[in-house]
Amino acid sequence: MNDNIYQQTPPSVPPNSTMAMVSMIAGIVGWVLAPLIGSLVAIITGHMAKREIRESAGQLGGDGMATAGLVLGYLQIIPSVLCICAVVIMLAMGVSVPFLDSLMQ
């Protein structure tokens, strides 16, 4: 009997893109510690990772991590930008913002 038929090598898994890991970690940091900076880093490195993975022709993995970083980054930055716009509009209209008023005094 030939035992070699049971000794198959496992399929090789391509290494993950470093940019994809950075994007996912920055996306998490954007939700926990530094919302604006972490989210910007997650978005920028996520797009860089997607391009890097696409151009590697299967030599790099981590597309899911890059996507997770992008989603976390965009979900955090959109409300942040909307809040900043709302404050700017209120200031332009002359609406009193209690938090900013206390800083001005």
DOLOVEX-655483 format. One record per atom (N, C-alpha, C): residue number from 1; residue in one letter; atom name; z, y negated, x. Coordinates in nm, 4 decimals, m for minus. Example, Ala and Ser with C-alpha at 12.3 -4.5 7.8 and 13.67 -1.06 7.14 Angstrom:
REM residues 2
(1,A,N,(0.7800,0.5690,1.3190))
(1,A,CA,(0.7800,0.4500,1.2300))
(1,A,C,(0.7800,0.3300,1.3200))
(2,S,N,(0.7080,0.2250,1.2850))
(2,S,CA,(0.7140,0.1060,1.3670))
(2,S,C,(0.7870,m0.0030,1.2900))
//
This chain:
REM residues 105
(1,M,N,(0.0000,0.1181,0.0831))
(1,M,CA,(0.0000,0.0000,0.0000))
(1,M,C,(0.0000,m0.1246,0.0877))
(2,N,N,(m0.0680,m0.2255,0.0433))
(2,N,CA,(m0.0804,m0.3480,0.1223))
(2,N,C,(0.0164,m0.4525,0.0690))
(3,D,N,(0.1142,m0.4913,0.1511))
(3,D,CA,(0.2141,m0.5907,0.1105))
(3,D,C,(0.1658,m0.7340,0.1323))
(4,N,N,(0.0533,m0.7523,0.1945))
(4,N,CA,(0.0042,m0.8870,0.2253))
(4,N,C,(m0.0383,m0.9640,0.1004))
(5,I,N,(m0.0674,m0.8964,m0.0079))
(5,I,CA,(m0.1105,m0.9678,m0.1287))
(5,I,C,(0.0036,m1.0485,m0.1896))
(6,Y,N,(0.1271,m1.0140,m0.1568))
(6,Y,CA,(0.2419,m1.0862,m0.2100))
(6,Y,C,(0.2891,m1.1989,m0.1189))
(7,Q,N,(0.2300,m1.2110,m0.0034))
(7,Q,CA,(0.2712,m1.3134,0.0925))
(7,Q,C,(0.1721,m1.4294,0.0903))
(8,Q,N,(0.1760,m1.5051,m0.0156))
(8,Q,CA,(0.0882,m1.6199,m0.0270))
(8,Q,C,(0.1616,m1.7445,0.0202))
(9,T,N,(0.0885,m1.8336,0.0787))
(9,T,CA,(0.1494,m1.9597,0.1215))
(9,T,C,(0.1574,m2.0530,0.0017))
(10,P,N,(0.2682,m2.1251,m0.0103))
(10,P,CA,(0.2791,m2.2197,m0.1223))
(10,P,C,(0.1805,m2.3341,m0.1056))
(11,P,N,(0.1363,m2.3928,m0.2161))
(11,P,CA,(0.0421,m2.5053,m0.2043))
(11,P,C,(0.1103,m2.6230,m0.1351))
(12,S,N,(0.0363,m2.6891,m0.0515))
(12,S,CA,(0.0935,m2.8036,0.0214))
(12,S,C,(0.0991,m2.9255,m0.0702))
(13,V,N,(0.2107,m2.9940,m0.0640))
(13,V,CA,(0.2319,m3.1137,m0.1449))
(13,V,C,(0.2120,m3.2343,m0.0540))
(14,P,N,(0.1257,m3.3276,m0.0933))
(14,P,CA,(0.1049,m3.4442,m0.0065))
(14,P,C,(0.2311,m3.5305,0.0009))
(15,P,N,(0.2533,m3.5948,0.1134))
(15,P,CA,(0.3715,m3.6817,0.1252))
(15,P,C,(0.3591,m3.8025,0.0329))
(16,N,N,(0.4735,m3.8525,m0.0067))
(16,N,CA,(0.4751,m3.9700,m0.0937))
(16,N,C,(0.4465,m4.0968,m0.0146))
(17,S,N,(0.3833,m4.1896,m0.0804))
(17,S,CA,(0.3561,m4.3198,m0.0216))
(17,S,C,(0.4869,m4.3967,m0.0043))
(18,T,N,(0.5043,m4.4558,0.1111))
(18,T,CA,(0.6239,m4.5365,0.1368))
(18,T,C,(0.6284,m4.6569,0.0438))
(19,M,N,(0.5141,m4.7162,0.0183))
(19,M,CA,(0.5078,m4.8310,m0.0720))
(19,M,C,(0.5508,m4.7930,m0.2138))
(20,A,N,(0.5186,m4.6711,m0.2557))
(20,A,CA,(0.5585,m4.6253,m0.3886))
(20,A,C,(0.7105,m4.6138,m0.3969))
(21,M,N,(0.7711,m4.5618,m0.2904))
(21,M,CA,(0.9178,m4.5515,m0.2890))
(21,M,C,(0.9817,m4.6894,m0.2889))
(22,V,N,(0.9261,m4.7807,m0.2102))
(22,V,CA,(0.9793,m4.9178,m0.2058))
(22,V,C,(0.9670,m4.9832,m0.3426))
(23,S,N,(0.8551,m4.9610,m0.4098))
(23,S,CA,(0.8340,m5.0200,m0.5421))
(23,S,C,(0.9373,m4.9704,m0.6420))
(24,M,N,(0.9619,m4.8402,m0.6435))
(24,M,CA,(1.0579,m4.7863,m0.7389))
(24,M,C,(1.1996,m4.8351,m0.7073))
(25,I,N,(1.2366,m4.8357,m0.5805))
(25,I,CA,(1.3708,m4.8826,m0.5418))
(25,I,C,(1.3870,m5.0303,m0.5748))
(26,A,N,(1.2841,m5.1103,m0.5463))
(26,A,CA,(1.2919,m5.2535,m0.5769))
(26,A,C,(1.2995,m5.2772,m0.7275))
(27,G,N,(1.2305,m5.1940,m0.8054))
(27,G,CA,(1.2390,m5.2057,m0.9508))
(27,G,C,(1.3797,m5.1796,m1.0014))
(28,I,N,(1.4460,m5.0806,m0.9426))
(28,I,CA,(1.5850,m5.0519,m0.9803))
(28,I,C,(1.6756,m5.1657,m0.9362))
(29,V,N,(1.6558,m5.2153,m0.8154))
(29,V,CA,(1.7351,m5.3286,m0.7651))
(29,V,C,(1.7137,m5.4510,m0.8539))
(30,G,N,(1.5916,m5.4682,m0.9037))
(30,G,CA,(1.5625,m5.5796,m0.9937))
(30,G,C,(1.6428,m5.5738,m1.1218))
(31,W,N,(1.6777,m5.4557,m1.1669))
(31,W,CA,(1.7581,m5.4427,m1.2893))
(31,W,C,(1.9065,m5.4510,m1.2611))
(32,V,N,(1.9478,m5.4203,m1.1367))
(32,V,CA,(2.0909,m5.4098,m1.1076))
(32,V,C,(2.1447,m5.5313,m1.0322))
(33,L,N,(2.0747,m5.5751,m0.9276))
(33,L,CA,(2.1305,m5.6775,m0.8390))
(33,L,C,(2.0550,m5.8107,m0.8380))
(34,A,N,(1.9271,m5.8058,m0.8152))
(34,A,CA,(1.8492,m5.9283,m0.7951))
(34,A,C,(1.7268,m5.9275,m0.8859))
(35,P,N,(1.7417,m5.9781,m1.0092))
(35,P,CA,(1.6338,m5.9643,m1.1071))
(35,P,C,(1.4984,m6.0209,m1.0646))
(36,L,N,(1.4935,m6.1425,m1.0216))
(36,L,CA,(1.3638,m6.2042,m0.9943))
(36,L,C,(1.3012,m6.1503,m0.8658))
(37,I,N,(1.3779,m6.1451,m0.7592))
(37,I,CA,(1.3244,m6.1003,m0.6296))
(37,I,C,(1.2899,m5.9524,m0.6330))
(38,G,N,(1.3804,m5.8706,m0.6849))
(38,G,CA,(1.3546,m5.7270,m0.6919))
(38,G,C,(1.2317,m5.6954,m0.7751))
(39,S,N,(1.2151,m5.7661,m0.8854))
(39,S,CA,(1.1005,m5.7420,m0.9720))
(39,S,C,(0.9698,m5.7835,m0.9061))
(40,L,N,(0.9705,m5.8965,m0.8380))
(40,L,CA,(0.8491,m5.9393,m0.7670))
(40,L,C,(0.8102,m5.8397,m0.6589))
(41,V,N,(0.9086,m5.7925,m0.5827))
(41,V,CA,(0.8812,m5.6930,m0.4779))
(41,V,C,(0.8291,m5.5641,m0.5403))
(42,A,N,(0.8879,m5.5223,m0.6515))
(42,A,CA,(0.8442,m5.3991,m0.7190))
(42,A,C,(0.6998,m5.4104,m0.7656))
(43,I,N,(0.6629,m5.5245,m0.8200))
(43,I,CA,(0.5266,m5.5427,m0.8697))
(43,I,C,(0.4261,m5.5465,m0.7547))
(44,I,N,(0.4574,m5.6225,m0.6516))
(44,I,CA,(0.3637,m5.6353,m0.5388))
(44,I,C,(0.3462,m5.5016,m0.4674))
(45,T,N,(0.4570,m5.4363,m0.4330))
(45,T,CA,(0.4462,m5.3089,m0.3609))
(45,T,C,(0.3920,m5.1981,m0.4510))
(46,G,N,(0.4158,m5.2064,m0.5816))
(46,G,CA,(0.3601,m5.1072,m0.6732))
(46,G,C,(0.2085,m5.1115,m0.6756))
(47,H,N,(0.1529,m5.2321,m0.6803))
(47,H,CA,(0.0067,m5.2441,m0.6778))
(47,H,C,(m0.0493,m5.2025,m0.5417))
(48,M,N,(0.0216,m5.2365,m0.4346))
(48,M,CA,(m0.0227,m5.1935,m0.3017))
(48,M,C,(m0.0197,m5.0411,m0.2902))
(49,A,N,(0.0838,m4.9785,m0.3454))
(49,A,CA,(0.0955,m4.8329,m0.3400))
(49,A,C,(m0.0150,m4.7662,m0.4201))
(50,K,N,(m0.0439,m4.8191,m0.5393))
(50,K,CA,(m0.1511,m4.7621,m0.6211))
(50,K,C,(m0.2840,m4.7637,m0.5451))
(51,R,N,(m0.3133,m4.8754,m0.4805))
(51,R,CA,(m0.4372,m4.8859,m0.4038))
(51,R,C,(m0.4357,m4.7893,m0.2853))
(52,E,N,(m0.3218,m4.7830,m0.2152))
(52,E,CA,(m0.3090,m4.6950,m0.0997))
(52,E,C,(m0.3279,m4.5475,m0.1397))
(53,I,N,(m0.2685,m4.5077,m0.2515))
(53,I,CA,(m0.2795,m4.3698,m0.2988))
(53,I,C,(m0.4230,m4.3398,m0.3421))
(54,R,N,(m0.4840,m4.4334,m0.4122))
(54,R,CA,(m0.6224,m4.4151,m0.4581))
(54,R,C,(m0.7180,m4.4012,m0.3395))
(55,E,N,(m0.6992,m4.4822,m0.2366))
(55,E,CA,(m0.7886,m4.4798,m0.1206))
(55,E,C,(m0.7616,m4.3621,m0.0273))
(56,S,N,(m0.6477,m4.2927,m0.0427))
(56,S,CA,(m0.6153,m4.1818,0.0476))
(56,S,C,(m0.6885,m4.0525,0.0098))
(57,A,N,(m0.7528,m4.0495,m0.1039))
(57,A,CA,(m0.8304,m3.9329,m0.1486))
(57,A,C,(m0.7463,m3.8059,m0.1510))
(58,G,N,(m0.6269,m3.8156,m0.2101))
(58,G,CA,(m0.5427,m3.6982,m0.2258))
(58,G,C,(m0.4491,m3.6686,m0.1097))
(59,Q,N,(m0.4523,m3.7495,m0.0062))
(59,Q,CA,(m0.3654,m3.7275,0.1100))
(59,Q,C,(m0.2254,m3.7831,0.0901))
(60,L,N,(m0.2079,m3.8728,m0.0078))
(60,L,CA,(m0.0776,m3.9311,m0.0383))
(60,L,C,(m0.0437,m3.9085,m0.1843))
(61,G,N,(0.0852,m3.8897,m0.2103))
(61,G,CA,(0.1338,m3.8767,m0.3466))
(61,G,C,(0.2227,m3.9950,m0.3798))
(62,G,N,(0.2901,m3.9875,m0.4918))
(62,G,CA,(0.3829,m4.0928,m0.5308))
(62,G,C,(0.3305,m4.1871,m0.6364))
(63,D,N,(0.2242,m4.1463,m0.7047))
(63,D,CA,(0.1675,m4.2337,m0.8070))
(63,D,C,(0.2676,m4.2603,m0.9190))
(64,G,N,(0.3465,m4.1604,m0.9542))
(64,G,CA,(0.4471,m4.1778,m1.0582))
(64,G,C,(0.5552,m4.2772,m1.0181))
(65,M,N,(0.5956,m4.2728,m0.8914))
(65,M,CA,(0.6967,m4.3686,m0.8440))
(65,M,C,(0.6413,m4.5101,m0.8446))
(66,A,N,(0.5143,m4.5247,m0.8060))
(66,A,CA,(0.4523,m4.6574,m0.8075))
(66,A,C,(0.4442,m4.7105,m0.9503))
(67,T,N,(0.4091,m4.6235,m1.0433))
(67,T,CA,(0.4027,m4.6636,m1.1841))
(67,T,C,(0.5409,m4.7025,m1.2355))
(68,A,N,(0.6423,m4.6244,m1.1983))
(68,A,CA,(0.7795,m4.6557,m1.2410))
(68,A,C,(0.8229,m4.7913,m1.1866))
(69,G,N,(0.7912,m4.8188,m1.0609))
(69,G,CA,(0.8245,m4.9486,m1.0020))
(69,G,C,(0.7546,m5.0632,m1.0730))
(70,L,N,(0.6282,m5.0432,m1.1067))
(70,L,CA,(0.5533,m5.1466,m1.1785))
(70,L,C,(0.6121,m5.1714,m1.3173))
(71,V,N,(0.6430,m5.0652,m1.3887))
(71,V,CA,(0.6988,m5.0798,m1.5235))
(71,V,C,(0.8334,m5.1504,m1.5172))
(72,L,N,(0.9208,m5.1073,m1.4263))
(72,L,CA,(1.0518,m5.1717,m1.4132))
(72,L,C,(1.0377,m5.3190,m1.3747))
(73,G,N,(0.9455,m5.3470,m1.2834))
(73,G,CA,(0.9244,m5.4854,m1.2404))
(73,G,C,(0.8736,m5.5742,m1.3514))
(74,Y,N,(0.7704,m5.5276,m1.4228))
(74,Y,CA,(0.7147,m5.6089,m1.5310))
(74,Y,C,(0.8126,m5.6252,m1.6467))
(75,L,N,(0.8864,m5.5185,m1.6792))
(75,L,CA,(0.9838,m5.5288,m1.7889))
(75,L,C,(1.0966,m5.6263,m1.7570))
(76,Q,N,(1.1265,m5.6444,m1.6302))
(76,Q,CA,(1.2324,m5.7382,m1.5922))
(76,Q,C,(1.1784,m5.8798,m1.5747))
(77,I,N,(1.0592,m5.8943,m1.5222))
(77,I,CA,(1.0103,m6.0287,m1.4893))
(77,I,C,(0.9593,m6.1035,m1.6122))
(78,I,N,(0.9064,m6.0346,m1.7108))
(78,I,CA,(0.8537,m6.1033,m1.8288))
(78,I,C,(0.9633,m6.1808,m1.9016))
(79,P,N,(1.0792,m6.1210,m1.9337))
(79,P,CA,(1.1848,m6.2009,m1.9983))
(79,P,C,(1.2382,m6.3120,m1.9080))
(80,S,N,(1.2426,m6.2869,m1.7764))
(80,S,CA,(1.2907,m6.3903,m1.6848))
(80,S,C,(1.1994,m6.5124,m1.6870))
(81,V,N,(1.0696,m6.4889,m1.6829))
(81,V,CA,(0.9735,m6.5994,m1.6853))
(81,V,C,(0.9787,m6.6717,m1.8199))
(82,L,N,(0.9932,m6.5975,m1.9293))
(82,L,CA,(1.0022,m6.6611,m2.0610))
(82,L,C,(1.1270,m6.7484,m2.0722))
(83,C,N,(1.2393,m6.7021,m2.0160))
(83,C,CA,(1.3618,m6.7834,m2.0181))
(83,C,C,(1.3464,m6.9107,m1.9355))
(84,I,N,(1.2840,m6.8981,m1.8196))
(84,I,CA,(1.2619,m7.0156,m1.7355))
(84,I,C,(1.1719,m7.1154,m1.8086))
(85,C,N,(1.0665,m7.0657,m1.8734))
(85,C,CA,(0.9770,m7.1536,m1.9497))
(85,C,C,(1.0513,m7.2217,m2.0646))
(86,A,N,(1.1386,m7.1476,m2.1321))
(86,A,CA,(1.2147,m7.2054,m2.2430))
(86,A,C,(1.3059,m7.3172,m2.1944))
(87,V,N,(1.3710,m7.2985,m2.0804))
(87,V,CA,(1.4588,m7.4026,m2.0259))
(87,V,C,(1.3772,m7.5251,m1.9863))
(88,V,N,(1.2627,m7.5044,m1.9247))
(88,V,CA,(1.1773,m7.6173,m1.8850))
(88,V,C,(1.1293,m7.6933,m2.0078))
(89,I,N,(1.0908,m7.6226,m2.1128))
(89,I,CA,(1.0460,m7.6887,m2.2363))
(89,I,C,(1.1599,m7.7675,m2.2995))
(90,M,N,(1.2800,m7.7083,m2.3007))
(90,M,CA,(1.3958,m7.7791,m2.3577))
(90,M,C,(1.4268,m7.9060,m2.2787))
(91,L,N,(1.4206,m7.8954,m2.1471))
(91,L,CA,(1.4469,m8.0135,m2.0649))
(91,L,C,(1.3406,m8.1204,m2.0871))
(92,A,N,(1.2150,m8.0784,m2.1026))
(92,A,CA,(1.1072,m8.1739,m2.1259))
(92,A,C,(1.1219,m8.2422,m2.2613))
(93,M,N,(1.1778,m8.1709,m2.3586))
(93,M,CA,(1.1964,m8.2280,m2.4915))
(93,M,C,(1.3262,m8.3076,m2.5011))
(94,G,N,(1.4089,m8.3002,m2.4003))
(94,G,CA,(1.5339,m8.3740,m2.4029))
(94,G,C,(1.6469,m8.3003,m2.4722))
(95,V,N,(1.6315,m8.1717,m2.4922))
(95,V,CA,(1.7359,m8.0914,m2.5558))
(95,V,C,(1.8477,m8.0695,m2.4554))
(96,S,N,(1.9693,m8.0834,m2.5018))
(96,S,CA,(2.0840,m8.0658,m2.4152))
(96,S,C,(2.1106,m7.9174,m2.3922))
(97,V,N,(2.1174,m7.8791,m2.2655))
(97,V,CA,(2.1508,m7.7424,m2.2279))
(97,V,C,(2.2906,m7.7464,m2.1678))
(98,P,N,(2.3913,m7.6911,m2.2366))
(98,P,CA,(2.5301,m7.7041,m2.1912))
(98,P,C,(2.5524,m7.6585,m2.0470))
(99,F,N,(2.4911,m7.5493,m2.0093))
(99,F,CA,(2.5100,m7.4991,m1.8739))
(99,F,C,(2.4583,m7.5995,m1.7701))
(100,L,N,(2.3402,m7.6525,m1.7939))
(100,L,CA,(2.2825,m7.7476,m1.6997))
(100,L,C,(2.3563,m7.8812,m1.7041))
(101,D,N,(2.4044,m7.9203,m1.8218))
(101,D,CA,(2.4818,m8.0444,m1.8316))
(101,D,C,(2.6091,m8.0380,m1.7477))
(102,S,N,(2.6747,m7.9228,m1.7485))
(102,S,CA,(2.7970,m7.9084,m1.6696))
(102,S,C,(2.7666,m7.9132,m1.5204))
(103,L,N,(2.6483,m7.8697,m1.4799))
(103,L,CA,(2.6117,m7.8751,m1.3388))
(103,L,C,(2.5803,m8.0180,m1.2946))
(104,M,N,(2.5273,m8.0981,m1.3845))
(104,M,CA,(2.4889,m8.2356,m1.3521))
(104,M,C,(2.6082,m8.3279,m1.3357))
(105,Q,N,(2.7204,m8.2941,m1.3942))
(105,Q,CA,(2.8363,m8.3850,m1.3899))
(105,Q,C,(2.9148,m8.3694,m1.2643))
//
